[in-house]
Amino acid sequence: MRAIATAVLMMAMPALAAPVRDPVAGAALLRDRALAENSALAIVTGLTTEIGPRLAASVPEAHARDWMAAEMTALGLAKVHIQTFAVPHWERGVETATTIGPNPQRLMLTALGYSGATPDAGLDADVVQFADLDALKAAPAGSLAGKIVFIDHEMRRAQDGSSYGAFNAIRTAGPAIAADKGAAAYLHRSLATGPARLPHTGVTRFPDGTKPIPAAALSVPDAKQLARLVALGPVRLHLVLTPRDLGPGTSGNVVGEITGTGPDVVLTGGHLDSWDLGTGAIDDASGVAITLGATKVIADAVKTGALPRPKRTIRMVAFGDEEAQGPLGGATYLKGHPEPVVFAVEADFGADRVWSLRSRVAPAAAPAVAALARVLAPLGIAPSPLPAFGGEDIAAAVQGGAGVVDLAQDGTHYFDLHHSADDTLDKIDPQALTQAVAAYAATLWWAANSDVEFRPGPPH
Amino acid sequence: MRAIATAVLMMAMPALAAPVRDPVAGAALLRDRALAENSALAIVTGLTTEIGPRLAASVPEAHARDWMAAEMTALGLAKVHIQTFAVPHWERGVETATTIGPNPQRLMLTALGYSGATPDAGLDADVVQFADLDALKAAPAGSLAGKIVFIDHEMRRAQDGSSYGAFNAIRTAGPAIAADKGAAAYLHRSLATGPARLPHTGVTRFPDGTKPIPAAALSVPDAKQLARLVALGPVRLHLVLTPRDLGPGTSGNVVGEITGTGPDVVLTGGHLDSWDLGTGAIDDASGVAITLGATKVIADAVKTGALPRPKRTIRMVAFGDEEAQGPLGGATYLKGHPEPVVFAVEADFGADRVWSLRSRVAPAAAPAVAALARVLAPLGIAPSPLPAFGGEDIAAAVQGGAGVVDLAQDGTHYFDLHHSADDTLDKIDPQALTQAVAAYAATLWWAANSDVEFRPGPPH
């Protein structure tokens, strides 16, 4: 009788059962628990509604840090703290473009991050169209003096986002190339795959010695319209872009953890900042919410005794200013946290479901990765033979020797929304978001409660 | 030998064959010819690229009339002429809305046509949300003094567009109801079914005695965001809307025809004007292009002798100012053209394929409609038991006694784009547009070369 009573009690109160010590079994347990809750959706809803856009160095980005620190604490993370670092502060201004002629047409466009400005009254100039960046590079020096360069290059959807990797130099490098050839301004077709008439911003870079020129992205429909107009004859535009550099500003990381029993760290997170046009729901409140939601599921399981305290500390970071200065958040994290990062996984590719597992770990860790793949398979995730890419915010940790996996999210529609006003909460599919949380929770635990050496090189 | 040679010659040169006199056989011939060409796409491309937006009473609307008259003439229509009429001239101004608080958020919205204006510096007011128009109507008189009314009512997709018919009083009548209760301004969730973060405009009406208040539509994502913010606590907005009434202006119809052998008229067309945000590609350059493209296919067949001159004149009208003043274009047409309109069919529901044939004709004409349905069936069009609706521009002719059919286009995605900046050429599927041209060409000929009395009532 007593044995039966005990067994019944254990079924009714699983928290009193012995903690699950095997990392693979623990990963499966967390996968299933994560599928049964939706804390990530609450996080992304709160951040994008209560704070909204979170441009690097802006007041709302600072408020988002406080919001996130409170959220991490409320969700059971330990040692929550904020690390600040200096970044340039840039602000969007007026942005309009109108064709000059008997039927003036307004073209919808948006300044690229760190674009130069036109005079407040704007400038009038002729448009010179190029098919791609190579065609622009081939233009003779000085041949573009006083012209508005326009690159009308199409980007198609790709599940793995590779079309963005292939073509984003049109945005990041194109304006400086045009400036060096004397152009008055630079326009390009947004790096976008959707049909909506909304332009997509993003950072552009002017090397030292190149004076920034006004640079903007046209929405896809407007780029097509401008190309049709250019095909009919010379086009002259009135362009007004009045962004401003506001001098040095402050960004920062928010860091919390589930403290492990040993010295090593498993690093995860997403970035807290966003572009200013949307509310940064898919880029990257979702990534923060997925990794924090996963960490919360783990914290709950540890707190109730379903899982033991992990061997390695799981450190969750909501990184600052990924969009503009890129590596600064990750580098700042490492500077303030000298504990060895043995494994890292980042979330910065939207809110859609994870479809592929890629890894870059020590050869001896391959059987462990295969075991993880079996835990993730019921989520519809297939292992890939391709190496993991990592990501901007964990790049410094990976360069420092950490093993890494990509839980690759489906990016088929990511660039429909990315960096545009359309990056808003309503675009998120809650079921897909929850699937991603389950994948991250399983993966973090599998790495954190493990003795496997993931680092591909000699210890650093 | 000679008979064979003649037969071979007739096959090789069908234009020399005797004209097809049976109206149903002629309709089938035109259906197939229309499927083999794409003149409608060229028309909509030219109009939306060379002219662009065509707001009633604007300079581009006047240029569009000249463009259209030249196009009709070039495509072989006879007696091409322009009828002008007076309309109010209204112009959009600045339009911004920002939440007031620690994290100001910009909401994307657009003034409704004929909206009142805020002061140039804007106004600050608290938001009062209502679920629907009935809830607003139930608010006590004076209870909304100084408030911004916000109706957050969802509209779902419907193939026949009926959800717009059901809910558009939220836009047309809501602002005046709010004004009568003392509201400072009026906002509503766009009458839109798509996810894009673009607001949808449209006309609103203030009866005599009601002073116009600022009235605008929020994009769907912004309406959802505002509703979430209201749920968190009181929301105060800074609203700037500076549209202007410019006094009386001029709009007009462009009229052309294929002259018939008898006195009666078959009337068709779409509207030339558009809202100012997009280029009016689906609303309604497509309708003009479909009906003009259909007329052009008929004109070609008559010119080459494949078809005889029709018994009834096919009159094609590109109507002015449908969007704001509605019936004026149709009434002006009738005033200037006293010939009896025995049949009418309009195109003002986008660029998608025709899926349904509805009719409202004399009972004795039912067999003729059944014959038309057989001609249209290979295009995937099914006859409907519902009566035809007609449309704004042919309403006066239908009220005057004309028989009418609807070649109902698929409206599932029409309100994703309608009245928004997203109403652009790239949204048009050329194959669907061509299918619609084929349906209109067949229908116009079937009605025009017929002796059937379509008019449902006693002769007018």
Chai-1 contact restraints between the chains, C-beta under 6 A:
chainA,res_idxA,chainB,res_idxB,connection_type,confidence,min_distance_angstrom,max_distance_angstrom,comment,restraint_id
A,T49,B,R228,contact,1.0,0.0,6.0,A-B,restraint_1
A,I51,B,N103,contact,1.0,0.0,6.0,A-B,restraint_2
A,G52,B,N103,contact,1.0,0.0,6.0,A-B,restraint_3
A,G52,B,Q105,contact,1.0,0.0,6.0,A-B,restraint_4
A,P60,B,N103,contact,1.0,0.0,6.0,A-B,restraint_5
A,H63,B,N103,contact,1.0,0.0,6.0,A-B,restraint_6
A,N103,B,I51,contact,1.0,0.0,6.0,A-B,restraint_7
A,N103,B,G52,contact,1.0,0.0,6.0,A-B,restraint_8
A,N103,B,P60,contact,1.0,0.0,6.0,A-B,restraint_9
A,N103,B,H63,contact,1.0,0.0,6.0,A-B,restraint_10
A,Q105,B,G52,contact,1.0,0.0,6.0,A-B,restraint_11
A,A196,B,A196,contact,1.0,0.0,6.0,A-B,restraint_12
A,R197,B,A421,contact,1.0,0.0,6.0,A-B,restraint_13
A,R197,B,D422,contact,1.0,0.0,6.0,A-B,restraint_14
A,P221,B,T424,contact,1.0,0.0,6.0,A-B,restraint_15
A,P221,B,D426,contact,1.0,0.0,6.0,A-B,restraint_16
A,K224,B,D426,contact,1.0,0.0,6.0,A-B,restraint_17
A,R228,B,T49,contact,1.0,0.0,6.0,A-B,restraint_18
A,A421,B,R197,contact,1.0,0.0,6.0,A-B,restraint_19
A,D422,B,R197,contact,1.0,0.0,6.0,A-B,restraint_20
A,T424,B,P221,contact,1.0,0.0,6.0,A-B,restraint_21
A,D426,B,P221,contact,1.0,0.0,6.0,A-B,restraint_22
A,D426,B,K224,contact,1.0,0.0,6.0,A-B,restraint_23
